[in-house]
Structures are given as C-alpha cells and as structure tokens.
C-alpha cells in the first residue's frame, strides 16, 4: 500500500471513530437531571362549542351554551391575567385575575353569569363564534400566540 493510500485510510478511520464518539455522547442514556426539568406544556384550547345546541334565540341560556374550553395540562397553575381570547372578527375577552389550576379546565361562556373556578362569562348579549367557520385565538399577556382552534376552514389552527 502506498504512503498516500495508507494516510487516506488513517484519516477515514479517525473520522469514523470521531463520528461514533459523537453519536454515543448525544444518544447517551437519560440522566436524573433530564427528569427534573419542569413540565413546560402550555395552556391549550381543548374544545369549542361554536353552535350552541337548540335554537339560536339569543337567550342567555343559548348564549352560555356557546363556549370555549381551555385546559392546563401542566403540574403548576398558570396566571391568565391579561390573556385574551378572540375570534376572527375581533371580539375579544380579556382574563382578569384568574389562575388556571394545574391539570384542570375552564369554560368561557359567551353570555352573562357569575364567574367560578370552572366557568367564566364574557357577559355578552350576542353570539361570538360563527357557526360556519371561525378561529378562536388565545394570546398571553404579552400578545404572543399561545394556541388557536379553527373550524370550517384551515387558517393555521387545529380543525
């Protein structure tokens, strides 16, 4: 074997060893530190009842059957203070002094009512969510998109 061929084989072997070492470092076993990372799951729009059951007669009962459901799958409470929930037409509900408990759900109703831990009310007298197509958009207190949920078309959200 010539000197140049031997040199090329040595370089190739060194590269293969280096690549193998890199793979073993990046694909190593999980450590205890990996399990101590905080749960970073985000609040999500888990359901939308955009077409309230029964007649759309604008009664408070009918308005409150139109609702959006938010779920916090994390192991810690999330302050929704200053967060917004909006439709494509710009109807916006702003959360005030509300903490969503860990691994829990809250329903945001369109009509009037008294807020509780599991139910919030927009106190509107007209429907918000279009029956044929719309998008519910959830933003945090800095205006950043947290989640969206679409129906009747694809506008970037889940369908």
N, C-alpha and C positions, 0 to 999 in steps of 0.2 A: 504494500500500500504506500502511495506517495505521501510526502510530508503534508502537502496541501489537503489531500483527501482525509488523512488522519486528523488534521486540525479541524476540518469541517465536521467530522464525526464527533469530536470532543465538544465543539460548540453546540451541536444539535443535542447531545446528551445532557449538557449543562442546562440548556433551555428547557428540556423535558423535565429535569429534576426541579428546576425553579417553578415551573408551572404546577407540578404535583404538590410542591410545598405550599404554594399559594392556595390551591384548591383545599388542601387539608386544613389550612388556617381559617378560611372563610366558611367552610362547611363543617366546622367542628361541632361538638356536642353543645346543647343548651346548658347554660350555667345558671346558678341560683339567681344571679343578677338579672337574667332575662325574665324571670318570673316575678321580680319585684317591680317591674315597670308599671306605672299607673295605667288603669283602664282608660283609653282615650276614645272610646266610642262616643259618637255625638248624638245629640237630640235629633230625632227624625220625625217626619210626618208619616205616621203609621197608617192612617186611613182618612178618607174624606167622604162624607155623606153630602154630596152636592145637590141631589134631587131629593128633597125631603119627602118621605112616604106620604101618600094621600094627596088631597087637593092642595094646590098652591094658592091658598086663600089669604095669605099674609097675616094669618092669626099668629099670635105669639107662640102657640104650640107648634104650628107648622114651621115658623122661623127657627125655633130651637131644635127641630129635628134636622136642620141643615147644620152640619158641624165638621170641624177638623179635629183630628186626634193626634196629639204629639206624645212620643214615648221617649223616655230617658233610659237606655239600656245599661248605663254606667253604674258603678258602685258608689258614686258620690252625687250629691244634689247639684243641680245647675240653676243658677240665678238667671231668670229670663227677664229681669228688669231692663227695660229699654229695647227689648227684642220686638220685631214686628212680624205680622202675618198678613200678607197682601194677596189680592187677586190681580189678574191682568188689567183690569180697569182702574186700578189704583186705590180700591177700597182697602184701607189699612187699619189693622187692630194693633195697638201697642200694649205690651205687657207692662204692668206696674206692680212692683213689689211682690213678685211671685217667684217662688223656688219650686222647681220640679224635683220631687224626691227621687232617690235612686231607684232604678228598676220599676218605674211607675209611669202612668199615663194620665194625661189631662185632655178633656174635651173642650173645645172652644165653640160655643153655640152662637148663632147669628143673632137671635132675639134677645129679649130682656130677661133678667134673672139676677139672683144673688150668687156671687162667686163663692165657691167652696174649694176645697183642696183638689177635687177631681173634675170640677166643672167651672169654666169661666164663660162670661157672657159679653158679647160685643155691644149689646143694648141697641140694636138697630131695628128699624121698623120695615125694612125691605130686604129682600134676598141679596146675598153677596155672590155666591158661586153659581156660575152659568151651568145650566143642565147639559147643554150640548158639547161645550168644550171650555176649558179654563185651565189655569195653573195656580196652585197655592204655593206661595214663596215664603219661606221662613228665613229671616235675617237676624244676626245678632246685634248687640247694642253698638257695634262699630259699622253696621251696614253690610257686613260680609255675609255672603250666601251660606246658610247652614244646610238647607235642604229645599227641594221643590218637588211637587207632585202634580202631574198633568193628566188630563183625560180628554178624550175626543180628538186629540192630535198629539204629535210629538214636538214639544218645544223645549227639549233639553231635560225634562224631568222624567220620573218614572211614570209608567202608564198602567 
